[in-house]
Amino acid sequence: MELGVGRGNTTLALRAFEVSPAENKAQQLEGLEVIRRALHNDVFSYVGEHYKIPPRGLVPRGLQKPYPPIHMATGSPESSAGSGRTGSRRDRRRVLSGLRVHREHAAHLR
């Protein structure tokens, strides 16, 4: 199994889930931490700015250790750097803005 994540960045997607554009990136990063804890630990909990989860266990348990590969769709050099800091693999197939943006991503990661 592999997990792909991305943050909604259109007004339509944000409104559908009542997400503030100002909090969107922070919610995504916090959500990734929740996912990692859930997949890595038999029992996990989380208290953060956006999510508060009492002790819980994920059922069924995954077989991959510590957890399956997590891919993050990115659309900017900052997002590419953020995916590296969170341990996620960036999904370059998602970069649809052209060669200039791809070059910026590659230069930012060197």
VENTADA-V426144 format. One record per helix or strand of 2 or more residues. SS is the DSSP state (2 for helix, 1 for strand). FROM is the first residue (numbers start at 1). TO is the last residue. Records with the same first field share a line. If there is no record, write none. Layout:
SS: FROM-TO  FROM-TO
This chain:
1: 2-5  44-47  52-56  69-73  89-91
2: 11-16  24-40  77-85  92-94  99-109
